[in-house]
Amino acid sequence: MTWLQGRVVRFRLSPEGKQALVGTFEKESVLGLVEVVDDLGAWIVVGRPASGKSHPLILLKWDYFATAVLEIEPPQEAQAARIGFTA
C-alpha cells in the first residue's frame, strides 16, 4: 500500500470508522493527503496546513475505511524508435 503515499485520497468510512471517529469528521468520507502508510493504517493530513507550520497527522486505521478513491494517470507508452531515415 505504499503507492498511496504522497497522493490525495478520498476515504469512505466504514461503520467501525464512523463510530471511532465520531465528532472528528462531519461527513462519512474524508479527503486527505497520505503522508505515511504503515501496518496500522494511513497517516493523513486533512485540509491545507499553513505555510511553514507543522501539520497534524491523523491515523486512519485500515478497519476505519471501506473504500479509498484516488485519481491515477495511466502509464505512458514508450514511443518506438523508427527504423530508417528521418527528415
N, C-alpha and C positions, 0 to 999 in steps of 0.2 A: 504493500500500500504506500510505499514511499513516493510513488508517482503522484500522489495527492499534494505533496509538499510544494509550496510556492504557488498554488492555484486557488482561485476564488471558487468556493463550492457552496451550493445551497443544500443544507441538510434538513430533511423532513424528520421530525422527532418521532420516535417510537412511543408506545404507551408508557413504557418504563421511563423514557426520557422526559415525557410531559410531566410525569409525577415527580421525578427527581429534580427537574429544573423549573418547577412552578415558581412564578414570580421573576425568573431570570430573563425569559423571553416572552414577548407579548403574543407572538403567533406560534403556529405549530411547525414552522420551519424557521431556520436561521441561516443567514448568508454571512460567510466569514472567510478570511484568508487563512489557509492552513500553513502554519509555521513549522510544526514538527509532527511526525507520526511515529508512535511507538507501540509497545504491547498494550498499553492502557487505552489508547484511542488517538484521536486527532486533537492537537493543541491549536486552537484557532484564535484569531483576532477578529472581533466584531466591531464594525464601524471603522472610521478613519482616525488613527491616532494623530494627535497634534504633532507638528513637525518638531523634531529634536527632543521629544519627550518619550519616555518609556510607555509601553502599552501593555495592558494586562492580557495574559493568555487564558483562555477558557478551555478546560479539558472536556471534550465531548467524547465520552466513553463509547466503545463500539456498540454496546447494547442500547445506547440512548438515541440512535437514529435508525430509521427504517430504510431510507434511501439517500443517496448523495447524487446531486446533479451538477455537472460541470461541462463547460464547453472545451472541446479539444479541436485542434486543426488536424486534418488528415495528413499523413506523411507525404512529403513532396517526392515525386518520382524523379530519379536522376535522369537527366537528358542523355540519350545515347549519342555517342560520338558518331559523326557521319564519316562514311568511307568515301574517299575521293578528294577532288579538288574543291576548294571553297573560293568564292569570288570576293 
